C-alpha cells in the first residue's frame, strides 16, 4: 500500500503590479507538504505563466511567512507566500 501524501494549504499573496498582472491579490493553493520553495515557485510559475512573462529576472521578490526564503526552504500548511516587485526596476 502506498503512503498517503500529506497536503499543505498555502496562501499566496500578490502585491502591487504582480496583483495587476494576475488579476487578483490572494489565492489559496494546495500542495504536497514539505515541498521546497524553488519547486513551489516553479509550480506557481507554471500555473501563472503571466508572472515570469511580465517580469524579468531580478525584479520579483518573495517572502514565506515574512522571511526571505532560501531555495531549500520547506513550504508547509498554513504558510503565506508573498510575491512583490521592486517597482523602480519595472519602469
Secondary structure, 3 states (H helix, E strand, C coil): CCCCCCEEEEEEEECHHHHHHHCCCEEEEEEECCEEHHHHHHHHHHHCHHHHHHCCCCCEEEEECCECCCCCCEECCCCEEEEEECHHHHC
